[in-house]
Amino acid sequence: MRSEQFLQHHGIAANPFAEEDAQNDPVFKKRCRESIYHPAWDKVFGDPSDPATSLVFGEKGAGKTAMRIQMLGRIEEHNQAAPNERVWVVQYDDFNPFLDRFADRLPARKRKEPAKVLAEWKLWDHMDAILALAVTDLVDHVLGSNKQRGTRVNGIGNVSAAARLDTAQKRDLLLLAACYDDSTAEPFTSRWRRLRRVLRFPTWRSWGWFSVGVLVTAAVAGVVAGTGHWEWLRWIWPYLVVLAGWLPWLWKTWSRRLDASRIASRVRVLRRDRPSLSVLLSSLPASDLENQPLPTKQRTDDRYELLAKLQGLLRSLGSTGMLVLVDRVDEPHLVKGSGKLMRDFVWSLLDNKFLKQPGLGVKLLLPAELFENVQREDRDFHQRARLDKQNMVPSLDWTGEALIDLTNARLAACAAEGQHPTVRSLFADDISDERLTEAFRSLRTPRHLFKFLYRLISTHCGNYTDDRPEWRVPKATFETTLAVYGREQAATDRGLAAG
C-alpha cells in the first residue's frame, strides 16, 4: 500500500508532511503562509509602519524561519498598500561570505580556530555587513538591476532617484556605495561610475587642484620661454614654484589613498581594492568629503553616522522604516551549531543603542540554547542589552492544540477540490482526542511533528497491501512509531548537547 493511496483516500492531493524546512517548503510558502501563525506572532511582528526590535528564542524546527518568511510577506503587502511609507528590509541570514572575508584578515594562527575568529567579531562588523546588504540592494534598485534577493519586498517607486535626492544625498549615496557596495555583477569602479551618471552628480570640481598644478606648470614654462631666460632652468626656484602648484593635488591624492587603505583594512567583512577605492574617493570634491564619516577606524561611531545617512536616503526614496531580519545564526560553517560559538557571534548585536535606533527594527530569531546563556550573563550585559525593552519571546513554544490546528491547516491546504480532511480522520477511533493532543504536545515543534507524521504514514502503509488496505492508522502503530521516534530524537538531542 502506497502513501499516495492513503492520502488520496482521505482527499489529500499532495503530501503535506514531506518537507521539514520552511525555506524549501512549497506547501507553506504557497498555501499556508497567510493562514498559519504562531501565537506569539503579534508580539514579534508588531506594526510595520513603526518597525521595532524583537528577540525570539526557539529550538530547531519551532518555526523561526517560517516566521521570517511570513514577515517578508506581510511587509510586501504593507509596501504595496502604502507606497510612500514602505519598509526597507535587510535579510541578514547568510553569514558565510562575511565570515570568510573576516577570517582572511586575521593572522594565520587565529584563522584556523573558529573560537578565535569569532572572538574578534565586533558590533561594527555586524553593522558593516548590514550596511553592505542594504547599500548593495539600494544601488541595484537605483541602477535598475535589482536581481538580488529581497528586491520583491523593497522598492523605490516610479520616480527616479536623481529626481528625489538633493546634491548632498547623492554624495552620501556615492560615498556609501564606494565603501559598501558588494555587487559582483560588474566591475566595482564601472558600477560606481554608472551610479554617478544615473544620479547626475557632477565631478568636475574634483579636478580643481589638478588644474591648478597644470596652470602653474604652464605659467612657469611660459615665463621661461617668453623671456628667453633658459638658464633659469638651471636654478631651483622654477621647480619649487611648480612643486608648490602641485602640492595641494598631491596632498589630496595621498589623503584619498590613506582613506582608501584605512577603509579597506577596517571594513573587515568586505574585500576592497585600495587603488580602485582611492580613485573613486578622488572623484569626489574635497569640500564634499570634509567632516564626512568614513569607516576608517575600528569603532561604531562612524557606522552609526553612515547608517543614519542610509536611513535618510531611504526616507527620501519613500521608505520610512528599515527592518533587519536575523536568522540561521547556527548554520555558518565557523559556528557549526555550537552554543558557545553562536554566543560569540551574536552577543555583540545585543546592544540597546543599536537595537533602538530610531526608524530601525531588528528581528533576532535565535536558537533556544542562547536563552540559557542570556540567563547566565552578568549585570553589565543586561545593562548594555536592555532585553526588557526588546519585545523578547523566551521560547517559541507550541501547545498540542496549536499543533493540531497547524496540521489541520496544512491538510486543508493540500486537500483535493471539494474535500475537507482533518487530522482526526487519519486515526482509528481508539486513539482519543486527548491522547492525540498529548502526543502532539510531546513532539514540541512543527518540524518534529511533520517528520513523525511522515514516518507514521509510511510505516502504516508498509504494514498493508494494496489488496487489503487499512485507511486509518491503528493505535498500536501510532504508539510504537511515536515511542521509537521519541527515543531517536532524545538520542539526537543528547548528541547535540554533548557537541
Residue pairs with C-beta under 8 A, 6 or more apart in sequence:
1 461
1 462
1 463
1 464
1 465
1 466
1 469
1 470
2 461
2 466
3 15
3 457
3 458
3 461
4 15
5 461
5 466
5 469
6 457
6 460
6 461
6 469
6 471
7 13
7 14
7 15
7 457
8 416
9 469
9 471
10 419
10 421
10 425
10 426
10 471
11 415
11 416
11 418
11 419
11 420
11 421
12 411
12 414
12 415
12 416
12 419
12 421
13 414
13 415
13 416
14 27
14 414
15 414
15 454
15 457
16 27
16 407
16 410
16 411
16 413
16 414
16 450
17 410
17 450
17 451
17 453
17 454
17 457
18 454
19 25
19 26
19 27
19 28
19 450
20 61
20 447
20 450
20 451
21 65
21 447
22 28
22 29
22 63
22 65
22 66
22 69
23 65
23 69
25 66
27 410
27 413
27 414
28 36
28 66
28 69
28 410
29 69
31 413
31 414
32 409
32 410
32 413
33 69
33 70
33 73
34 70
34 73
35 409
35 413
36 405
36 406
36 409
36 410
37 70
38 44
38 63
38 67
38 396
38 398
38 402
39 399
39 402
40 56
40 393
40 396
41 67
41 70
43 54
43 391
43 393
44 54
44 56
44 67
44 363
44 391
44 393
45 54
45 70
45 71
45 74
46 52
46 54
46 361
46 391
48 74
48 75
48 78
48 87
48 321
48 323
49 78
49 82
49 85
49 87
49 320
49 321
50 321
51 87
51 321
51 322
51 323
51 359
51 360
51 361
52 361
52 391
53 355
53 356
53 360
53 361
53 362
53 363
53 364
53 390
53 391
54 361
54 362
54 363
54 364
54 390
54 391
54 392
54 393
55 350
55 364
55 366
55 387
55 390
55 391
55 392
55 393
56 64
56 67
56 363
56 364
56 365
56 366
56 392
56 393
56 396
57 366
57 367
57 368
57 370
57 371
57 374
57 392
57 393
57 394
57 395
57 396
58 64
58 365
58 366
58 367
58 368
58 393
58 395
58 396
58 445
59 367
59 368
59 396
59 444
59 445
60 330
60 367
60 445
60 447
61 445
61 446
61 447
61 448
62 368
62 396
62 397
62 398
62 444
62 445
62 446
62 447
63 396
63 398
63 445
63 446
64 327
64 365
64 366
64 396
65 327
65 328
65 365
66 446
67 365
67 396
68 91
68 93
68 325
68 327
68 363
68 365
71 323
71 325
71 363
72 89
72 91
72 153
72 325
75 87
75 89
75 153
75 323
76 152
76 153
78 86
78 87
79 86
79 87
79 153
79 154
79 155
83 155
83 157
83 318
84 157
84 318
84 320
85 318
85 320
85 321
86 154
86 155
86 318
86 319
86 320
86 321
87 319
87 320
87 321
87 322
87 323
88 134
88 138
88 154
88 314
88 319
88 321
88 322
88 323
89 150
89 153
89 154
89 322
89 323
89 324
89 325
90 130
90 133
90 134
90 137
90 150
90 322
90 323
90 324
90 325
91 133
91 149
91 150
91 325
91 327
92 129
92 130
92 133
92 324
92 325
92 326
92 327
93 325
93 326
93 327
93 328
94 328
95 129
95 328
95 329
95 331
95 332
95 335
95 345
96 332
96 333
98 125
98 129
98 132
98 269
98 270
99 117
99 121
99 269
99 332
99 333
99 334
101 268
101 269
101 270
101 271
102 117
102 120
102 121
102 125
102 268
102 269
103 111
103 117
103 334
104 111
105 265
105 268
106 116
106 117
106 120
109 116
110 116
110 117
110 120
111 117
114 334
114 335
114 336
114 338
114 341
115 340
115 341
115 344
117 334
118 334
118 335
118 341
118 344
118 345
119 344
121 344
121 345
121 348
122 298
122 348
123 300
123 348
123 349
123 351
123 354
124 295
124 298
124 299
124 300
124 303
125 268
125 269
125 348
126 348
126 349
127 300
127 303
127 304
127 307
127 354
128 180
128 267
128 268
128 269
128 270
128 295
128 303
129 269
130 307
130 324
131 176
131 179
131 180
131 303
131 306
131 307
131 310
132 180
132 181
132 182
132 269
132 270
133 150
133 182
134 310
134 322
135 176
135 177
135 179
135 180
135 181
135 182
135 310
136 148
136 180
136 181
136 182
136 183
137 146
137 148
137 150
137 151
137 154
138 154
138 156
138 173
138 310
138 313
138 314
138 317
139 173
139 177
139 181
139 183
139 191
139 195
140 146
140 147
140 148
140 151
140 183
141 151
141 154
141 155
141 156
141 161
142 156
142 161
142 173
142 195
142 198
142 199
143 191
143 194
143 195
143 198
145 185
146 154
147 185
148 183
154 319
155 318
156 164
156 317
156 318
156 319
157 317
157 318
160 198
161 173
161 198
161 199
161 317
162 170
162 198
162 199
162 200
164 316
164 317
164 318
165 173
165 199
165 313
165 316
165 317
167 201
169 312
169 313
169 316
170 199
170 200
170 201
171 201
171 284
171 288
172 309
172 310
172 312
172 313
173 195
173 199
173 313
174 192
174 195
174 196
174 199
174 201
174 280
174 284
175 284
175 289
175 292
175 294
175 309
176 306
176 309
176 310
176 313
177 191
177 192
177 195
178 192
178 277
178 280
178 281
179 263
179 267
179 272
179 294
179 295
179 306
180 267
180 270
181 188
181 191
181 192
182 270
183 191
185 191
186 194
188 273
188 276
189 276
189 279
189 280
192 280
196 203
196 283
203 283
203 284
203 285
205 285
205 287
206 282
206 283
206 284
206 285
206 286
208 285
208 286
209 248
209 249
209 252
209 286
210 249
212 245
212 248
212 249
213 242
213 245
213 246
213 248
213 249
215 245
216 241
216 242
216 244
216 245
216 246
217 242
217 245
217 246
220 238
220 241
220 242
220 245
224 230
224 232
224 233
224 238
232 238
252 282
252 286
253 278
253 282
256 278
256 281
256 282
257 274
257 278
259 278
259 281
259 294
259 296
260 272
260 274
260 275
260 277
260 278
260 281
261 274
261 278
262 294
262 296
262 297
263 272
263 277
263 294
263 295
263 296
264 272
264 273
264 274
264 277
266 295
266 296
266 297
266 298
267 295
281 289
293 301
293 302
293 305
293 306
293 309
294 302
295 302
295 303
295 306
296 302
300 354
304 353
304 357
307 357
307 360
310 322
311 322
311 359
311 360
314 320
314 322
315 359
320 359
321 359
321 360
321 361
322 359
322 360
322 361
323 360
323 361
323 362
323 363
324 360
324 361
324 362
324 363
325 363
325 365
326 349
326 362
326 363
326 364
326 365
326 366
327 365
329 335
329 342
329 345
329 346
329 366
329 367
330 337
330 342
330 367
331 337
332 345
334 341
334 345
335 341
335 342
335 345
337 496
337 499
338 499
339 367
339 369
339 370
339 372
339 373
342 366
342 367
342 369
342 370
343 370
343 373
346 364
346 366
346 370
347 381
349 355
349 362
349 364
350 364
350 381
350 384
350 385
350 387
351 384
351 385
352 384
352 385
352 386
352 389
352 390
354 362
355 362
355 385
355 386
355 389
355 390
356 386
356 389
368 395
368 396
371 394
371 395
374 387
397 444
398 406
398 444
398 445
398 446
399 441
400 436
400 437
400 438
400 439
400 440
400 441
401 437
403 440
403 441
403 443
403 446
403 449
404 423
404 436
404 437
404 440
406 446
406 449
407 423
407 440
407 449
407 453
408 422
408 423
411 421
411 422
411 423
412 420
412 421
415 421
423 436
424 433
424 436
425 472
426 457
426 472
426 473
427 436
427 472
427 473
427 478
428 472
428 473
428 474
428 475
428 478
429 472
430 474
430 475
431 473
431 475
431 478
439 478
439 482
440 449
442 482
442 486
443 449
443 452
448 485
448 489
451 485
452 481
452 482
452 485
455 481
455 485
456 473
456 477
456 478
456 481
456 482
457 473
459 477
459 481
460 470
460 473
460 474
460 477
463 470
463 477
464 470
